[in-house]
Amino acid sequence: PDSTYRVQQIIDDHLTPEFGLTPLNLLKVEKVDEWKNKRRFVVADQTVEKELRVLFAVINRAVELKVITDNPISAVKPPKILDSKPHHWYRAHELPRLYEQSEYGPVWRFLANTGLRRGEGLHLRRLWITDAVRIQSTGEERTKAGEWRKIPLVDGAREALALLQGSGPYLLPRMAPESLSRAFARDADRAGLDGSLHSLRHTYICHL
């Protein structure tokens, strides 16, 4: 899945340095709670919750494989998320400023008019686009939900498609996901806009 690299990063950068070589069945609720509360002073509660989910996934997988008999930290609770804010999205008058910043303008226009996730956009094949955009999940290029869906082609998406001409099987340029996010961050900065590449997905939903 697209999120594999993020899971590996959490394990390598946060879980392993904290818990080291402690056998999973010897993890203590008190120790994990202490780590959880320490992390809350450094990162957002949502990030702590995600890191805790990864730790639970590792342990639950070990239980599933019968490496250990049960989850020794099942009593640990994720932090309560007390702040809830709407996702960032772009208004109609902001989008042209974004599109005009670089060669990636057609890419940003396409994502803002289809609501595709980053990985879905990078994996999208031209033959999947007919009267609509068909997002498909394959063994090598799996979507987040692992299910296909169809997105109608609105005028903005058609305009972007006319600019995204090419001969390869994929619609968008071939690059690492992180490189596409960095390219967007540069263009947004040039346009004087906040947000991230994922803001384009929320833009599509909000405009609908």
N, C-alpha and C positions, 0 to 999 in steps of 0.2 A: 504493500500500500504506500501511497505518497507520504504518509506520516512516519514511515520507518526511520528515516534519518533523524527526525525530531526525538523519537523514542530513544534511539541510540545516544543522542546528545545528552538527554536527561540522565540516562544511566551513567555515561562516562563522566559528565561534568558535575553531577550533583549526588546521585545515589552512591556510586562507588567511593568517591572521596569521603562521604559521611559514614557509610557502614562497612567499608573495606571488605575484608574476607569473612565477615560474620556469617555463619551458616544460616540459611533462611529460617530454619525451624527454631533458631535461638534468638531471633529478633524479638525485642521487648516493646510492649506498648508504650512504656514510659520513655524509652529511647527515641522512638519514632515521633511521639508527641513533642518531645524536646526539640527535635530537628524541625518539625512542622512549625512550631512557634518561633524558632530562630529564623527560619526562612521568611516568615511573614514580615519581619523588619526589613527585609532586603528586596523582596519582589511582591507583586500583587497577589491577593488571595486566590485569584483565578489561576495563576501560575503554580502556586503551591498545590492547589486542588489537582491540576494536571499531573504534576510530579508525583503526587500521592497515588493517583490512578495508575501510573506506570508501575510504581512499586507493587501495588496490589495485583496488577496484571502478571508481573513476574512471579509473585508468590502463588497466585491462583493457577498459573500454568504448571508450576512445580507440583502442586497438589494433583492437578489433572494427570500429570505424568507419573504420579505416585513416587516422586522423589521425597516428598514430605507428606505427612498424613493430613494436616490441616493448616489453616492460615493463623499463625500465632498473633497477628496484629489486627484481627478482624474488628476489635473494639475501637480502633482508631477512627475518628470521624474527620471528614474534611472540614476546613474552616468555613464558617458561615459567611456567605457573600452578602454584605449589607448594602453595597452600592450597586445600583443598576442604572446604566445610562444607555440611551439609544446608540446604535452603531453609526459610525461616520459614513456619510454619503455625499455625493456631489450634486449641486443644483444645476439646472439646465444651462445657466449662463457661465458656469465654471468649466464645463466640459470642453468647449472649444479652445480655451486657454491650454488645457491639458493636451489635447490632440495636436496642437500646433508646435509643441516643444521639440519633437524629434522624429526620426524615422519610424518610431514605434507607435505613432499616432493612430494608424489603422488598427493596431492590436488593441490599444486602450478602447477605441471606439467599439470594436467587436465585443470585447469583454463586458463593457458597460451596457451593451444592448442585447446580451444573451444571459448574463448572470453566471457564466461559467466560473468554476474554481480554477486556480492556477494550473493544477495538474491536468484538469479536464481540457483546458485550452491547449496545453502543450501536447496532449495525446490525441487531439482531434484530427481525424483524417478527412481529407477533402471528399472522399466518396461517401462519408456519413452526412454530407450536407446536400439536401435536395430542395424540397419545398419547405423543409424545416431542418433544424440542427438536431441530429440524433447523437446523444451522449451514450457511449457504450463502455462497458467494463470488460476488460480482457484479463487473461492471466498475468500478462506482463505489465499491463497498464491499467490497474484497477482503480475505479472511482471510490470515493469515500464510503458510499452506501453499498457499492458492489452491484448496483442495479442500473439499467438503462433508463433514459427518459427522452422526451421529445420537446424541443423548444421552438415555438413559432418564430419565423424570420420577420422581424419588424423592419421598418425602413432604415433605421440606423445600422442594423446588422447587415442589410443588403449593401448599404453604402460602403461599409468597412470591407465586405467581401470583394467588392469591385476593386478595392485598392490592394487587397492581399493576394495578388496574382503570383503564381509560382508553378513549378513543375513537379515538385516533390510530393510525396503522399500526405505529408502533414500540412495543415493550414498555417500554423505559426512557425516562426524561426526556431531552429533546433538549438536549444541552450539549456543549461541547468536551471532548475526552478529558482534558485537563489539569485541567479544572474538576471532573470526576468524581473524579480522583485526589486533588485537594485536599480535596474533601468527605470522602473516606474518611480522609485523614490527620487531619482535624479530629475525626472521630468516634472514630478509634482513640485519639487523644490523650485525649479526654474519658473513654474507657473504661479508660485506663491501660494500653493495649496497644501493643506495638511492631509493626513490619511495614508493608507498603504494600498497595495495592489488589491487586497481583499475589499477595499472600499468600493471598487467597481461592481462587485457582486451585490452589495447592499444598495448601490445606486440603481441597479436594474430593478430590484424589488420595490424600492421607494417610488420610482417613477411609474411602475405598474399601479 
